[in-house]
Amino acid sequence: MTQTTTGPTLNPDEGTRAPGAVTGQQFLDRLRQNPPTLYIDGKRVEDPTTHPATANMCRSLAGLYDLQNQPELRELLTYEDGGVRYATSFMVPRTKEDLAKIGEAHRVRANYGLGFLGRAPDYMNANVMAAGMGAEYFSSCSASIAGDPKRDFAANMRRYYEYVRDHDLCLTHALTNPQVNRAKMASELPDPYIALGVVEEREEGIIVRGARMMATLPIADEILIFPSTVLKENADKSRYAMGFGIPTNTPGLSFQCREPIDVGRDPEDHPLSSRFDEQDAFVIFDDVLVPWERVFLLYDVELANKAYAGTDAVLHMAYQVVNLKVSKTETFLGAAQSIVNAIGSGQFQHVQSKVAEIIIMLEIMKALEVAAREQATLNRYGVMTPARAPLDAARNYYPANHARLPELLQLLGASGIIMMPSKADREGPLGPQIAKFLQAGNASADERLKLFRLAWDMAMSSFAGRQELYERFFFGDPVRMHSALYEVYDSSEAVGRVQAFLNQGGAARDQA
């Protein structure tokens, strides 16, 4: 059934003042007033701020928003423009100093979740900032009509960035089609609207139907549907090429969430999964009306497949990710060294070697972040953009090596990560025996068990398993990622140097 209700306008009345950077309470109030249409365990989540599977994540997100209002972090995590303070993750970098501030802000936000919040709001903020500044890219879409108050896609994209920035919204997104039959194109499936596609155009907007995978952090204000970077359809089957952004409670839009990882256990026993289960969902569009002012791209397959590169959004998103992975790797190093310190195993060379592996991975990621920032250049839209080569290296290196990090924690903690009585056990009848037999050389049983509980949630729990798969496919199929790197990397200088050496013949020896 076609839906007729539309989302909030992107053109507020004159004199309306946007709040800019919001507080955690303002974020929670928004979720209560306009909850996303989430389904968990067969039931609608009426209020994500109180539902057992999502309440803790909502509180964690609120805490993330509150960071930018702390006096000591306000200058770093926000910036002022026109008398309003906005989140730094929306800031348009014009200089390398701007980029350095944005990177530092990314790391501070990442540290809040120890690097385990893969889709914190600043990730999508970087996306809409770059797309908004590169809005000209969308004007070349054949369905766009410059100057049309509805179908001017470049103007729509620019206004959407400003709207999300002005209200400090939290966004999720979904890129890929359901995993039904990878041997066939979307148009060849039993129903051509298994994959999300455009059904028809109307005076007020487009009608879309189908599904997308995978929306991480559906506990959000809006969902951004951008084109998949691997759209296989031919130009005459381009109903699947689109870009738009709508509220997560838009009529006809539903999120089917996976089984929750947060099962209501004490944070001391599940320090990560009880706080940072950001949820994953596939998104169902049941003849959803997308107003024209919220459409950015339509029908153009080639333009769709190059949207992230054409606006440089992929580079600003990757810059956030590299800073996030630096934070996460630092957490693994901190946990590993804390285990070594607690049980007094640091004198063994095999232990030192394992910790050194983490140090090497950390320093590689830090170096790639520095290289991306220091080699940054202004793009054609006047945005200081981090260098692609270091970011591409990071995007290929980290997914291939991340699995070693939890493995190293397992090797360093050994049976200690298994034998971990809960908080209730420590407070129960056998508490004194636990305190005696599970103490460490340099830590009480209570201190040791809190640390090993964290290591377990990082390396062995269901939360850890989800993190490992997530990291492996964070940027897509690793083989395609390698192929993409091969296609775009400029190796001509290296090839030329080798050829020049070979063409010298015996000249160098004769001159000697």
HELIX and SHEET records of a PDB file:
HELIX    1   1 GLY A   24  GLN A   33  1                                  10    
HELIX    2   2 ALA A   55  LEU A   67  1                                  13    
HELIX    3   3 ARG A   74  LEU A   77  1                                   4    
HELIX    4   4 THR A   88  PHE A   90  5                                   3    
HELIX    5   5 LYS A   96  TYR A  112  1                                  17    
HELIX    6   6 PRO A  121  MET A  133  1                                  13    
HELIX    7   7 ALA A  135  SER A  140  5                                   6    
HELIX    8   8 PHE A  153  HIS A  167  1                                  15    
HELIX    9   9 ALA A  186  GLU A  188  5                                   3    
HELIX   10  10 ALA A  235  TYR A  240  5                                   6    
HELIX   11  11 TRP A  292  ARG A  294  5                                   3    
HELIX   12  12 VAL A  301  ASN A  305  1                                   5    
HELIX   13  13 ALA A  307  THR A  311  1                                   5    
HELIX   14  14 ALA A  313  ILE A  343  1                                  31    
HELIX   15  15 GLN A  349  GLU A  374  1                                  26    
HELIX   16  16 ARG A  388  ASN A  401  1                                  14    
HELIX   17  17 ARG A  404  GLY A  413  1                                  10    
HELIX   18  18 ALA A  414  ILE A  417  5                                   4    
HELIX   19  19 LYS A  423  ARG A  426  1                                   4    
HELIX   20  20 GLY A  431  PHE A  437  1                                   7    
HELIX   21  21 ALA A  445  ALA A  459  1                                  15    
HELIX   22  22 SER A  462  ARG A  472  1                                  11    
HELIX   23  23 PRO A  478  VAL A  488  1                                  11    
HELIX   24  24 SER A  492  ASN A  503  1                                  12    
HELIX   25  25 ALA A  507  GLN A  511  1                                   5    
SHEET    1   A 6 LYS A  43  ARG A  44  0                                        
SHEET    2   A 6 LEU A  38  ILE A  40 -1                                        
SHEET    3   A 6 LEU A 253  CYS A 257  1                                        
SHEET    4   A 6 ASP A 280  PRO A 291 -1                                        
SHEET    5   A 6 GLY A 205  THR A 216 -1                                        
SHEET    6   A 6 GLY A 197  GLU A 201 -1                                        
SHEET    1   B 2 THR A  78  ASP A  81  0                                        
SHEET    2   B 2 VAL A  84  ALA A  87 -1                                        
SHEET    1   C 4 LEU A 171  HIS A 173  0                                        
SHEET    2   C 4 GLU A 222  ILE A 225  1                                        
SHEET    3   C 4 MET A 242  PRO A 247 -1                                        
SHEET    4   C 4 VAL A 295  LEU A 298 -1                                        
SHEET    1   D 2 THR A 377  LEU A 378  0                                        
SHEET    2   D 2 MET A 384  THR A 385 -1                                        
END                                                                             
